[in-house]
């Protein structure tokens, strides 16, 4: 039957409220959607948090139709029952009395609102249930086992980044890499980071990135709602992340956002900025470590050389003492021989023969003593000089290795890979604003330099 009465909007809102007031107590379930705010001190955008000491006001989205249906929920402090403080993206159940005006169509805006008193975490909505199902399927395969996580390289020279095209997450990660570790080669692979086609797009980008043999892969996306981040709970994407050869750092959403992709990755970062920090060391710290190592090696070499020199001097002094002792023995022998010769002239022939025998024995004894001391001296030389030579060669190889490592980190190593450096007025050009169109420009390559004058300059935007 058609009601021909014409209602005003206010009258219809009151009529709907009257129908809702016939229900007693009701519990609704949905996803919490907190507004984004900008911190004036840091200029960073984040989700507004609910204050435990104040009333709570937040939208609650339908789990099955998140983009079309939502309530504005109000929970007052004086009758609130809640064990947790809801965060953005949480699936919660809110219980309230359906007596006017707890559930109502607000007359001035014609918007549906709900006033509750009890808030419970961990609903069994579609998103939450699907997440738990995928997690339970992958856990027995060892996808979340810390023992199977690949370690991050200490000095990565090739870093691949998978992110959306020209996104803040990409800029944050690249900025950290270029600031902290500019000697690394950065490869960017863009992909769809939300929507139905996102898992396949990210998988394709992962395969392309891994085929380039990077030292580490960064998979990053900025914050968003549960539905916007849902593509990173895809099971096929989890399989691809686990199979990837290079270690993966995932920075998806914000600190409170847990995704299957982040849990399967080797490192789960809180933000895109943290991805860049975790992937790289700081170049100036590495240079300081190398300088300290070189200084330590120099000190060790100097100490060893001083010790070896002291040992050599001691051995030379000992050899001198042996030589002096041998010379003194020979002098004594000569004196004895002269004395015996004089005695022979005064003795009968028999005594002379005896003296001749004693003379021969003394000569033999002196020669044996001289040969013994000579052998001792030669053995000492043979033992001492090879040790000094081996130690010198070992330290020389260590210094050469350090020199090669320093050279690989220097600017010439980067230029050998095809890069160049441009200068104007003896200053390195770092951005478009440093270029003076009226001055000549020097471009240095690995094997020479080119002098040119800028015709025009154009700055990229976006």
PyMOL commands that set and color helices and strands:
alter all, ss='L'
color gray80, all
select helices_A, chain A and resi 9-20+77-79+126-139+146-148+168-180+198-211+226-233+235-243+260-264+272-279+283-346+349-409+411-416+432-434
alter helices_A, ss='H'
color red, helices_A
select strands_A, chain A and resi 25-33+36-38+45-47+56-61+70-75+81-82+91-97+103-106+111-116+118-121+158-163+185-190+216-221+247-252+267-268+421-424+427-428+440-445+448-453
alter strands_A, ss='S'
color yellow, strands_A
deselect
rebuild
show_as cartoon
